[in-house]
Amino acid sequence: MKIGILALQGAFIEHKHSLDALGVESFEIRQKKDIEKPFDGLIIPGGESTVIGKLLHKLDLYEPIKNMIENGMPVFGTCAGLIILAKNIEDEQAHIGTMDITVRRNAYGKQIDSFSEEVVIPEVSDKPFPLVFIRAPWIDSVGDSVKVLCELNGHIVAARENNMLVTSFHPELTKNLDFHKYFINMIKQKKSR
Ligand code: GLN
């Protein structure tokens, strides 16, 4: 199994560390030629969604990556990565826009712009998972085919729609590997079909 990590901007190296810890091979996607060889899953990291969105177009990565996701490539978007995948963003234009969710950027505002919590996310693990939020978005609403994985104080912060997994928080900034394991299982399931 080989996972590509979009490495245009933001916290991509931390995802590599999580995958390394699980013994899963990964590589960085910086330009079009990096996605010419086959791979099994894609991670879109946290960072600044406006910057990542612009670079996707500038580097001609937008179309091929959107096509891959639409054709079933398992993808995991964290924070800005969630925003990049959202079909609707409050008051803004969508980027890749493949996932049927409506997102509010910087939803937690300036006062609590970064915080952490521990919650059990039954779909992922029966042990509490540490949620680290950094200028995080939340999901305002989801379409019928989207499964909500985690809500915090009435706001959706993790969800899945078929091959797409998103979190408002940053599993890669914690030592807990359960979310990455969950994503790897999504890839394994797809490969075995
Ligand atoms: N606030 C950023 C954005 O809107 C996301 C922050 C993050 O990825 N940690 O893109």
py3Dmol code that shows the C-alpha trace and the ligand (Angstrom):
import py3Dmol

protein = """\
ATOM      1  CA  MET A   1       0.000   0.000   0.000  1.00  0.00           C
ATOM      2  CA  LYS A   2       1.239   3.455  -0.900  1.00  0.00           C
ATOM      3  CA  ILE A   3      -0.318   6.754   0.202  1.00  0.00           C
ATOM      4  CA  GLY A   4       0.299  10.131  -1.439  1.00  0.00           C
ATOM      5  CA  ILE A   5       0.365  13.172   0.832  1.00  0.00           C
ATOM      6  CA  LEU A   6      -0.372  16.508  -0.794  1.00  0.00           C
ATOM      7  CA  ALA A   7       2.690  18.535   0.195  1.00  0.00           C
ATOM      8  CA  LEU A   8       2.032  22.000  -1.232  1.00  0.00           C
ATOM      9  CA  GLN A   9       1.688  23.780   2.112  1.00  0.00           C
ATOM     10  CA  GLY A  10       0.811  23.072   5.733  1.00  0.00           C
ATOM     11  CA  ALA A  11       1.173  20.100   8.079  1.00  0.00           C
ATOM     12  CA  PHE A  12       2.012  17.345   5.605  1.00  0.00           C
ATOM     13  CA  ILE A  13       5.144  15.972   7.278  1.00  0.00           C
ATOM     14  CA  GLU A  14       3.157  15.106  10.419  1.00  0.00           C
ATOM     15  CA  HIS A  15       0.941  12.789   8.364  1.00  0.00           C
ATOM     16  CA  LYS A  16       4.065  11.091   7.047  1.00  0.00           C
ATOM     17  CA  HIS A  17       5.207  10.511  10.632  1.00  0.00           C
ATOM     18  CA  SER A  18       1.848   8.904  11.502  1.00  0.00           C
ATOM     19  CA  LEU A  19       2.024   6.625   8.461  1.00  0.00           C
ATOM     20  CA  ASP A  20       5.687   5.790   9.201  1.00  0.00           C
ATOM     21  CA  ALA A  21       4.654   4.755  12.717  1.00  0.00           C
ATOM     22  CA  LEU A  22       2.123   2.380  11.168  1.00  0.00           C
ATOM     23  CA  GLY A  23       4.671   1.011   8.702  1.00  0.00           C
ATOM     24  CA  VAL A  24       2.752   2.355   5.700  1.00  0.00           C
ATOM     25  CA  GLU A  25       4.676   3.670   2.713  1.00  0.00           C
ATOM     26  CA  SER A  26       3.972   7.258   1.682  1.00  0.00           C
ATOM     27  CA  PHE A  27       5.287   9.919  -0.677  1.00  0.00           C
ATOM     28  CA  GLU A  28       4.875  13.659  -1.113  1.00  0.00           C
ATOM     29  CA  ILE A  29       2.830  15.133  -3.940  1.00  0.00           C
ATOM     30  CA  ARG A  30       4.325  18.439  -5.065  1.00  0.00           C
ATOM     31  CA  GLN A  31       3.850  18.397  -8.804  1.00  0.00           C
ATOM     32  CA  LYS A  32       1.969  16.602 -11.548  1.00  0.00           C
ATOM     33  CA  LYS A  33       4.645  14.033 -12.243  1.00  0.00           C
ATOM     34  CA  ASP A  34       4.396  12.823  -8.631  1.00  0.00           C
ATOM     35  CA  ILE A  35       0.954  11.335  -9.279  1.00  0.00           C
ATOM     36  CA  GLU A  36       1.826   9.569 -12.534  1.00  0.00           C
ATOM     37  CA  LYS A  37       2.603   6.251 -10.848  1.00  0.00           C
ATOM     38  CA  PRO A  38      -0.274   4.370  -9.209  1.00  0.00           C
ATOM     39  CA  PHE A  39      -0.992   4.739  -5.497  1.00  0.00           C
ATOM     40  CA  ASP A  40      -3.775   3.708  -3.143  1.00  0.00           C
ATOM     41  CA  GLY A  41      -4.839   6.653  -1.023  1.00  0.00           C
ATOM     42  CA  LEU A  42      -4.475  10.424  -0.702  1.00  0.00           C
ATOM     43  CA  ILE A  43      -4.114  12.721   2.300  1.00  0.00           C
ATOM     44  CA  ILE A  44      -4.907  16.438   2.075  1.00  0.00           C
ATOM     45  CA  PRO A  45      -3.369  18.043   5.171  1.00  0.00           C
ATOM     46  CA  GLY A  46      -4.153  21.057   7.303  1.00  0.00           C
ATOM     47  CA  GLY A  47      -2.733  24.424   6.410  1.00  0.00           C
ATOM     48  CA  GLU A  48      -4.389  27.317   4.630  1.00  0.00           C
ATOM     49  CA  SER A  49      -7.149  26.123   2.317  1.00  0.00           C
ATOM     50  CA  THR A  50      -7.034  29.257   0.144  1.00  0.00           C
ATOM     51  CA  VAL A  51      -3.302  28.740  -0.495  1.00  0.00           C
ATOM     52  CA  ILE A  52      -3.622  24.992  -1.117  1.00  0.00           C
ATOM     53  CA  GLY A  53      -6.587  25.628  -3.440  1.00  0.00           C
ATOM     54  CA  LYS A  54      -4.647  28.180  -5.507  1.00  0.00           C
ATOM     55  CA  LEU A  55      -1.569  25.968  -5.738  1.00  0.00           C
ATOM     56  CA  LEU A  56      -3.661  22.993  -6.910  1.00  0.00           C
ATOM     57  CA  HIS A  57      -4.687  25.050  -9.942  1.00  0.00           C
ATOM     58  CA  LYS A  58      -1.306  26.642 -10.530  1.00  0.00           C
ATOM     59  CA  LEU A  59       0.481  23.283 -10.522  1.00  0.00           C
ATOM     60  CA  ASP A  60      -2.142  21.585 -12.738  1.00  0.00           C
ATOM     61  CA  LEU A  61      -2.973  19.174  -9.951  1.00  0.00           C
ATOM     62  CA  TYR A  62      -6.589  20.228  -9.591  1.00  0.00           C
ATOM     63  CA  GLU A  63      -8.172  18.227 -12.436  1.00  0.00           C
ATOM     64  CA  PRO A  64      -6.230  14.967 -11.991  1.00  0.00           C
ATOM     65  CA  ILE A  65      -6.780  14.898  -8.231  1.00  0.00           C
ATOM     66  CA  LYS A  66     -10.471  15.729  -8.533  1.00  0.00           C
ATOM     67  CA  ASN A  67     -10.838  12.942 -11.114  1.00  0.00           C
ATOM     68  CA  MET A  68      -9.050  10.441  -8.903  1.00  0.00           C
ATOM     69  CA  ILE A  69     -11.346  11.208  -5.971  1.00  0.00           C
ATOM     70  CA  GLU A  70     -14.451  11.048  -8.156  1.00  0.00           C
ATOM     71  CA  ASN A  71     -13.242   7.664  -9.393  1.00  0.00           C
ATOM     72  CA  GLY A  72     -13.087   6.330  -5.835  1.00  0.00           C
ATOM     73  CA  MET A  73      -9.550   7.063  -4.594  1.00  0.00           C
ATOM     74  CA  PRO A  74      -9.756   6.973  -0.775  1.00  0.00           C
ATOM     75  CA  VAL A  75      -8.968  10.455   0.561  1.00  0.00           C
ATOM     76  CA  PHE A  76      -8.456  11.799   4.070  1.00  0.00           C
ATOM     77  CA  GLY A  77      -8.726  15.576   4.542  1.00  0.00           C
ATOM     78  CA  THR A  78      -7.765  17.194   7.835  1.00  0.00           C
ATOM     79  CA  CYS A  79      -8.812  20.764   8.681  1.00  0.00           C
ATOM     80  CA  ALA A  80      -7.868  22.762   5.550  1.00  0.00           C
ATOM     81  CA  GLY A  81      -8.071  19.404   3.733  1.00  0.00           C
ATOM     82  CA  LEU A  82     -11.694  19.115   4.866  1.00  0.00           C
ATOM     83  CA  ILE A  83     -12.371  22.591   3.464  1.00  0.00           C
ATOM     84  CA  ILE A  84     -10.723  21.673   0.147  1.00  0.00           C
ATOM     85  CA  LEU A  85     -13.044  18.651  -0.223  1.00  0.00           C
ATOM     86  CA  ALA A  86     -16.274  20.439   0.750  1.00  0.00           C
ATOM     87  CA  LYS A  87     -18.932  21.046  -1.888  1.00  0.00           C
ATOM     88  CA  ASN A  88     -20.129  24.180  -0.072  1.00  0.00           C
ATOM     89  CA  ILE A  89     -18.162  26.720   1.949  1.00  0.00           C
ATOM     90  CA  GLU A  90     -20.044  29.542   3.690  1.00  0.00           C
ATOM     91  CA  ASP A  91     -19.614  32.741   1.639  1.00  0.00           C
ATOM     92  CA  GLU A  92     -16.820  31.273  -0.448  1.00  0.00           C
ATOM     93  CA  GLN A  93     -16.222  29.281  -3.544  1.00  0.00           C
ATOM     94  CA  ALA A  94     -15.593  25.553  -3.250  1.00  0.00           C
ATOM     95  CA  HIS A  95     -12.230  24.035  -4.171  1.00  0.00           C
ATOM     96  CA  ILE A  96     -12.211  20.351  -5.160  1.00  0.00           C
ATOM     97  CA  GLY A  97     -15.791  20.178  -3.901  1.00  0.00           C
ATOM     98  CA  THR A  98     -16.406  16.435  -4.096  1.00  0.00           C
ATOM     99  CA  MET A  99     -17.934  15.899  -0.630  1.00  0.00           C
ATOM    100  CA  ASP A 100     -21.538  16.762   0.134  1.00  0.00           C
ATOM    101  CA  ILE A 101     -20.900  18.910   3.200  1.00  0.00           C
ATOM    102  CA  THR A 102     -21.344  22.597   3.996  1.00  0.00           C
ATOM    103  CA  VAL A 103     -18.418  24.018   5.897  1.00  0.00           C
ATOM    104  CA  ARG A 104     -17.764  27.137   7.927  1.00  0.00           C
ATOM    105  CA  ARG A 105     -14.118  28.190   7.877  1.00  0.00           C
ATOM    106  CA  ASN A 106     -12.481  29.467  11.072  1.00  0.00           C
ATOM    107  CA  ALA A 107     -15.775  28.600  12.750  1.00  0.00           C
ATOM    108  CA  TYR A 108     -14.461  28.697  16.289  1.00  0.00           C
ATOM    109  CA  GLY A 109     -13.474  32.330  15.880  1.00  0.00           C
ATOM    110  CA  LYS A 110     -10.567  34.182  17.387  1.00  0.00           C
ATOM    111  CA  GLN A 111     -11.304  33.632  21.074  1.00  0.00           C
ATOM    112  CA  ILE A 112     -10.847  29.877  21.134  1.00  0.00           C
ATOM    113  CA  ASP A 113      -9.042  29.536  17.889  1.00  0.00           C
ATOM    114  CA  SER A 114      -7.055  26.546  19.169  1.00  0.00           C
ATOM    115  CA  PHE A 115      -8.118  23.979  21.765  1.00  0.00           C
ATOM    116  CA  SER A 116      -8.225  20.271  22.450  1.00  0.00           C
ATOM    117  CA  GLU A 117     -10.782  17.752  23.732  1.00  0.00           C
ATOM    118  CA  GLU A 118     -11.006  14.001  24.227  1.00  0.00           C
ATOM    119  CA  VAL A 119     -14.012  12.092  22.929  1.00  0.00           C
ATOM    120  CA  VAL A 120     -14.934   8.544  22.016  1.00  0.00           C
ATOM    121  CA  ILE A 121     -15.647   8.176  18.289  1.00  0.00           C
ATOM    122  CA  PRO A 122     -17.269   4.710  18.167  1.00  0.00           C
ATOM    123  CA  GLU A 123     -16.731   4.208  14.424  1.00  0.00           C
ATOM    124  CA  VAL A 124     -12.986   4.719  14.909  1.00  0.00           C
ATOM    125  CA  SER A 125     -12.163   3.300  18.356  1.00  0.00           C
ATOM    126  CA  ASP A 126     -13.725   2.544  21.747  1.00  0.00           C
ATOM    127  CA  LYS A 127     -11.009   4.572  23.484  1.00  0.00           C
ATOM    128  CA  PRO A 128     -11.154   8.400  23.735  1.00  0.00           C
ATOM    129  CA  PHE A 129      -9.507  10.188  20.843  1.00  0.00           C
ATOM    130  CA  PRO A 130      -7.644  13.492  21.378  1.00  0.00           C
ATOM    131  CA  LEU A 131      -9.113  16.202  19.149  1.00  0.00           C
ATOM    132  CA  VAL A 132      -6.711  19.059  18.426  1.00  0.00           C
ATOM    133  CA  PHE A 133      -8.303  22.096  16.785  1.00  0.00           C
ATOM    134  CA  ILE A 134      -6.297  24.899  15.164  1.00  0.00           C
ATOM    135  CA  ARG A 135      -8.302  27.712  13.556  1.00  0.00           C
ATOM    136  CA  ALA A 136     -10.637  24.907  12.680  1.00  0.00           C
ATOM    137  CA  PRO A 137     -13.705  24.764  10.480  1.00  0.00           C
ATOM    138  CA  TRP A 138     -16.848  22.868  11.441  1.00  0.00           C
ATOM    139  CA  ILE A 139     -19.428  21.220   9.241  1.00  0.00           C
ATOM    140  CA  ASP A 140     -22.785  23.009   9.287  1.00  0.00           C
ATOM    141  CA  SER A 141     -24.748  20.388   7.374  1.00  0.00           C
ATOM    142  CA  VAL A 142     -24.270  17.172   5.441  1.00  0.00           C
ATOM    143  CA  GLY A 143     -26.002  15.463   2.522  1.00  0.00           C
ATOM    144  CA  ASP A 144     -27.903  12.161   2.794  1.00  0.00           C
ATOM    145  CA  SER A 145     -24.968   9.961   1.855  1.00  0.00           C
ATOM    146  CA  VAL A 146     -22.648  11.456   4.475  1.00  0.00           C
ATOM    147  CA  LYS A 147     -22.111   9.642   7.765  1.00  0.00           C
ATOM    148  CA  VAL A 148     -21.402  11.891  10.746  1.00  0.00           C
ATOM    149  CA  LEU A 149     -18.584  10.344  12.807  1.00  0.00           C
ATOM    150  CA  CYS A 150     -18.199  12.954  15.525  1.00  0.00           C
ATOM    151  CA  GLU A 151     -20.083  15.948  16.871  1.00  0.00           C
ATOM    152  CA  LEU A 152     -18.718  18.314  19.473  1.00  0.00           C
ATOM    153  CA  ASN A 153     -21.009  20.784  21.239  1.00  0.00           C
ATOM    154  CA  GLY A 154     -23.579  20.422  18.476  1.00  0.00           C
ATOM    155  CA  HIS A 155     -21.161  20.872  15.592  1.00  0.00           C
ATOM    156  CA  ILE A 156     -20.016  18.169  13.205  1.00  0.00           C
ATOM    157  CA  VAL A 157     -16.241  17.759  13.314  1.00  0.00           C
ATOM    158  CA  ALA A 158     -15.677  14.423  11.534  1.00  0.00           C
ATOM    159  CA  ALA A 159     -17.565  12.739   8.708  1.00  0.00           C
ATOM    160  CA  ARG A 160     -17.312  10.186   5.938  1.00  0.00           C
ATOM    161  CA  GLU A 161     -18.935   9.922   2.538  1.00  0.00           C
ATOM    162  CA  ASN A 162     -17.966   6.729   0.674  1.00  0.00           C
ATOM    163  CA  ASN A 163     -14.245   7.085  -0.114  1.00  0.00           C
ATOM    164  CA  MET A 164     -13.899  10.489   1.590  1.00  0.00           C
ATOM    165  CA  LEU A 165     -12.977  10.962   5.257  1.00  0.00           C
ATOM    166  CA  VAL A 166     -12.648  14.399   6.860  1.00  0.00           C
ATOM    167  CA  THR A 167     -11.845  15.839  10.283  1.00  0.00           C
ATOM    168  CA  SER A 168     -11.893  19.449  11.518  1.00  0.00           C
ATOM    169  CA  PHE A 169      -9.173  18.443  13.940  1.00  0.00           C
ATOM    170  CA  HIS A 170      -5.614  17.159  13.491  1.00  0.00           C
ATOM    171  CA  PRO A 171      -5.064  13.458  14.309  1.00  0.00           C
ATOM    172  CA  GLU A 172      -1.560  13.788  12.811  1.00  0.00           C
ATOM    173  CA  LEU A 173      -0.546  16.217  15.566  1.00  0.00           C
ATOM    174  CA  THR A 174      -1.209  13.581  18.235  1.00  0.00           C
ATOM    175  CA  LYS A 175       0.458  10.268  18.998  1.00  0.00           C
ATOM    176  CA  ASN A 176      -2.861   8.475  18.563  1.00  0.00           C
ATOM    177  CA  LEU A 177      -2.895   6.563  15.265  1.00  0.00           C
ATOM    178  CA  ASP A 178      -6.517   5.360  15.319  1.00  0.00           C
ATOM    179  CA  PHE A 179      -7.772   7.755  12.632  1.00  0.00           C
ATOM    180  CA  HIS A 180      -4.933   6.850  10.296  1.00  0.00           C
ATOM    181  CA  LYS A 181      -5.678   3.159  10.978  1.00  0.00           C
ATOM    182  CA  TYR A 182      -9.318   3.797  10.104  1.00  0.00           C
ATOM    183  CA  PHE A 183      -8.270   5.435   6.832  1.00  0.00           C
ATOM    184  CA  ILE A 184      -5.911   2.547   6.028  1.00  0.00           C
ATOM    185  CA  ASN A 185      -8.830   0.157   6.567  1.00  0.00           C
ATOM    186  CA  MET A 186     -10.878   2.180   4.085  1.00  0.00           C
ATOM    187  CA  ILE A 187      -8.070   1.636   1.552  1.00  0.00           C
ATOM    188  CA  LYS A 188      -7.806  -2.081   2.360  1.00  0.00           C
ATOM    189  CA  GLN A 189     -11.552  -2.515   1.932  1.00  0.00           C
ATOM    190  CA  LYS A 190     -11.433  -0.806  -1.449  1.00  0.00           C
ATOM    191  CA  LYS A 191      -8.481  -2.950  -2.576  1.00  0.00           C
ATOM    192  CA  SER A 192     -10.237  -6.165  -1.567  1.00  0.00           C
ATOM    193  CA  ARG A 193     -13.372  -5.325  -3.542  1.00  0.00           C
TER     194      ARG A 193
END
"""
ligand_1 = """\
10
LIG
N -8.100 28.152 9.020
C -7.540 27.335 7.980
C -8.319 27.496 6.673
O -9.321 28.100 6.651
C -7.511 25.886 8.395
C -6.604 25.698 9.581
C -5.913 24.386 9.640
O -5.828 23.637 8.655
N -5.359 24.106 10.788
O -7.903 26.985 5.671
"""
view = py3Dmol.view(width=600, height=400)
view.addModel(protein, "pdb")
view.setStyle({"model": 0}, {"cartoon": {"style": "trace"}})
view.addModel(ligand_1, "xyz")
view.setStyle({"model": 1}, {"stick": {}})
view.zoomTo()
view.show()
